[in-house]
Amino acid sequence: MASRKKVLVATVMAASVVSLPYTLARNAMADDYSDLLDVLRAKGSLTQHEYSTLLGKHMRHVAAEQDAAPRAVRPTAHSRATQQTASRTAAHGMGVSNGYEPGIRFEAAPEVASRAEDAATRAEASARSAQQALDAMNSNQGGFVRVAKYVPGKGLTFKAGPVDINLSGFVNGFYTFNSPSGGTAVAGGVSTGSTGFDSSAVRNGLLPAGLMLKLSTKQQGWDIDAVLGMYPGTNNAKVGTFNANSGGSPVGLGTPGIDFRQIYITFGNSDVGTFKVGRDLGLFGGDAIMSDATLLSVGATGSNSSPANTSLGRIGVGYVYADWIPQITYTTPKIAGVQASVGIFQPLDEFQYAGSNADSSSYSASSTQHSSPMIQGRVTYETTLGEVKAKIWASFLIQHQQNLQYIDNGTTTSTGTHHAAMVEAADIGTKISYKGFEGVAYYYRGSGLGTTGLFFDGVASNGRKRDSEGYYVQGAYNVTERLKLVGSYGVSNLYLASGEAQTVDPAYLVRRNQSIIGAAYYHMTDWLNLVAEYAHTSSVAHNGGSEKDNTASAGVILFF
């Protein structure tokens, strides 16, 4: 029994030390420690002897604290509470003098006091260590690494001190069967109809695989991010003009290529907006590809007998590829749903995508000299009206192409009196969703822009700009929470330049690329999606020649 009481005494001392910082932190009107002793005494857990010893020791500590404080200092709430407790205990006939003559001090047995003080010291050290650890975790400082709550599709986020580390990505694979419907080859066309042979491939869709690393922190009022995005394909890479996006090489001992598309930093805040420096998706045409349902499937294959890093999707059959371009851009804060971006971009060459005609002369001019940057800008507006959600966007592009040249019968020459061209382009689009329905409509027009890729065949061999335009419409319906059906139609047109007659020179140049696509997407789990798709693609030349093909694809795409 005596041993149990000694342990209880030590426990009370430890509890008093641990609770002391919290007791002092409150402007309490009573001494919690004295109240605890009163309760224990009333329950019979403490004898009068033990009660008086503990209360006397507590009162001496309080008196020492008061003596150490300057006399002029106003009594604290704790000291007032202690004085009130002393008066209260005296009034009830309890305290250090209860049962003893006035002026006689009672001391506890040395071994009991020593053990109690040791227990209190250990308890105080443990409490202090625990509180420091708790403070470090709550402030997200120190060496603690925590995992944020997982949100499907948002990746895995780890918190290391003041830094959020996010890892996200996707992986996909499709079996694709392409059947050409015949026709004549079209220079710059995206159909495979003239190849004459069916082809099978296990390949990526419009998306390759992707692994994105994002580091985020806040320093001195600035939100700072660093992003690295790696996009490898599953098929063998082949060295070519388009690097990892060149045609594939289905030969033994090959390896896939690594496409590091995203390398950028951002900094800003909700008051001043955000600055971006590095390589990322362009502003012009960016919303068009991000709203395209074929982003999750295959669409037009481009090439299926030797698959590249990606398929075409709806690139060149409804919009011009926005591309991943080095840039310095600024984005405003969003005000009433409106947000604007503008930036300077690495200028890109005018490119002879269609190649050469029968006499080895170029269909188009090319350029490799740039004294000024490309400029792009975009404005978006988002709103919600009841169950209707809407987004409208518009963007533009300007670039000065200099020192234009072309190949004339095997000889490189300038384009006569037209050595330069100012390329201009603009687009507009909208996405509207209502309950299970979603619709997208998009249109673009350019002068010198070209088709399929930025500045592909945008300037004729005479140095004059070709106009181009295109559009696509897309509808989607969620049949169930997991099953979505999508259908879309898109066209890209490339017109002849001024003075460019429909002669043998531009005769085989593409005039129109178009496709009809239907797909079903089944959301199997938070990560896994099953996809089945059919696409009909056709290309028409300026001389009326055409080619067509049909593609069936089935596969999976996983997001984490």
Secondary structure, DSSP 4 states (H G I P E B T S, - for coil): -HHHHHHHHHHHHHHHHHHHHHHHHS--SS-HHHHHHHHHHHTTSS-HHHHHHHHHHHHHHHHHHHHHS-TTSPPPHHHHHHHHHHHHHHHTT-STTTTS-TT------HHHHHHHHHHHHHHHHHHHHHHHHHHHHHTT-TT-EEEPPP-TTS-EEEEETTEEEEEEEEEEEEEEEEEEEEE---BT----GGG-S-EEEEE--SS--EEEEEEEEEETTEEEEEEEEEEE-SSPP--STTGGGS-----TT----EEEEEEEEEEEETTTEEEEEEEEE-STTHHHHHT-GGGGS-BB-S-SSS--SS--BTBTTTB----EEEEEEEEPPPBTTEEEEEEEE-----B-TT-B-TTS-BSB-B--B-SS-EEEEEEEEEEEETTEEEEEEEEEEEEEEBS-EEEETTEEEE-TT---EEEEEEEEEEEEEETTEEEEEEEEEEES-BSSSTTBS-BBTTSPBPEEEEEEEEEEEESSSSEEEEEEEEEEEEPPPTT--SSTTTTTBEEEEEEEEEEEEEE-SSSEEEEEEEEEEEEEETTS-EEEEEEEEEEEEEE-
